[in-house]
Amino acid sequence: MTGVQARNRYLFLLALRWFPTGMWVPLLVLLPLERGLTIVEVGLTVSLQGFVVLALELPTGGLSDSWGRRPVLLLSSSVCLTSVVVLFFADTVAMFAVVYALQGVHRALDSGPLESWYVDATLAEDPDAKLERGLSAGGTVAGAAIGTGALVTGGIVAWVELPGMPALVQPVLLMAAVHVAGLVAIALLVRENPHPDGKRALLASVREVPRVIREGVGIAARSRVLLCLLAVDVCWSVGMVTFEKLMPIRLSEMVGGAERATELVSPVSAGAWFVNALGAAAIMLVANRIGVGRTAVLLPLLHAATIVTMGLVAGPVGLVAAFLACYTVHGASGPVHMTLLHREVTGEHRSTVMSMSSMVAQPAFAIGSILLTMLASGVSTGVAIVVGGLVLALSSPLYLPAMRAEHRIPAPV
């Protein structure tokens, strides 16, 4: 398989992976609220996902490095499909807790293998390949897929009426169908080189997990750059609570109801993910001119400014405008961050280190969800959004070691 073939398959699989996630975006907070959960209960159930990821992230990352990317991707997709089926019937705190616990298992399994498979396949053909190009294209495709999914959810909620089925539940049926298609696509398209030991037996791979984890943790512990990049994930994840969880709540407060907010959040979320894709595509123009590291230092400050604006504006028009600006910078930040991360690790431990990144990000998001939703409930949603933006701004100086390291290594030919 050539690098171009790997890239095309990677982008196609990304589209199938993130389209149903986009459909879930408008429902993430509003569906539980419509089914009777409070804001605090939503924050608590969503946080369960992060704690499950914290427990499983390193073992699943090590499993991907020892067992193989393809089997882990198949397992991840199956778990995600199960969570969507439970979501269709969920109407209590306990059932939504099961949904997000399964999502935590899925996220732990899913956090590294597809991107690691693509990076390894690309570097196998050209060790000097510029990873930021493919990762930027991946960010563009993922953003466009999420935006399209959110738009589809809005259309279903606004115009489709299935007898006896609430409007906010209808999109879940299509989400399940797309997950089935994604599972089949992974089985057909992901191909790997033979395992060094000539086999990929599950039990043998599980026995290798502790060794892979120890080596991956050792790599991170010896690298100041990697430690700072992991700290960035913490600040970034807390900031993400503001535009993933709190923005729909603030919009519903402004327009007067969850169903009306869903009709607005769907096209707005679609637009947000389209500009997210635009940001991912355009940021390489900046990075090629001033360097990936310097770009990474500047982006969190701009990102935080858009979030603080979301918390301070008084009307829905200003909120939506700041939200779109926020997602543009969010899309630009992803490829830059992942490029710096991949530069610090080799293929043997790539998924493990990526899992470490997700391991610190998910519980940070979970704790941020609990604290910021409590702040939103006790004080105001606007104040909670501003606080989240200020936390995200703290990640800017954490990119300085990566920026200095970039100047010490020769640029790829």
Sequence and secondary structure as in RCSB ss.txt:
>XXXX:A:sequence
MTGVQARNRYLFLLALRWFPTGMWVPLLVLLPLERGLTIVEVGLTVSLQGFVVLALELPTGGLSDSWGRRPVLLL
SSSVCLTSVVVLFFADTVAMFAVVYALQGVHRALDSGPLESWYVDATLAEDPDAKLERGLSAGGTVAGAAIGTGA
LVTGGIVAWVELPGMPALVQPVLLMAAVHVAGLVAIALLVRENPHPDGKRALLASVREVPRVIREGVGIAARSRV
LLCLLAVDVCWSVGMVTFEKLMPIRLSEMVGGAERATELVSPVSAGAWFVNALGAAAIMLVANRIGVGRTAVLLP
LLHAATIVTMGLVAGPVGLVAAFLACYTVHGASGPVHMTLLHREVTGEHRSTVMSMSSMVAQPAFAIGSILLTML
ASGVSTGVAIVVGGLVLALSSPLYLPAMRAEHRIPAPV
>XXXX:A:secstr
  HHHHHHHHHHHHHHHHHHHHHHGGGTTHHHHHTT  HHHHHHHHHHHHHHHHHHHHHHHHHHHHH HHHHHHH
HHHHHHHHHHHHHH  SHHHHHHHHHHHHHHHHHHSSHHHHHHHHHHHHH TT  HHHHHHHHHHHHHHHHHHHH
HHHHHHHHH   TT  TTTTHHHHHHHHHHHHHHHHHHH      TTS   HHHHHHHHHHHHHHHHHHHHT HH
HHHHHHHHHHHHHHHHIIIIIHHHHHHHHHT HHHHHHHHHHHHHHHHHHHHHHHHHHHHHHHHH HHHHHHHHH
HHHHHHHHHHHH  SHHHHHHHHHHHHHHHHHHHHHHHHHHHTT  GGGHHHHHHHHHHHHHHHHHHHHHHHHHH
HHHT HHHHHHHHHHHHHTTTGGGHHHHHHHHHS    
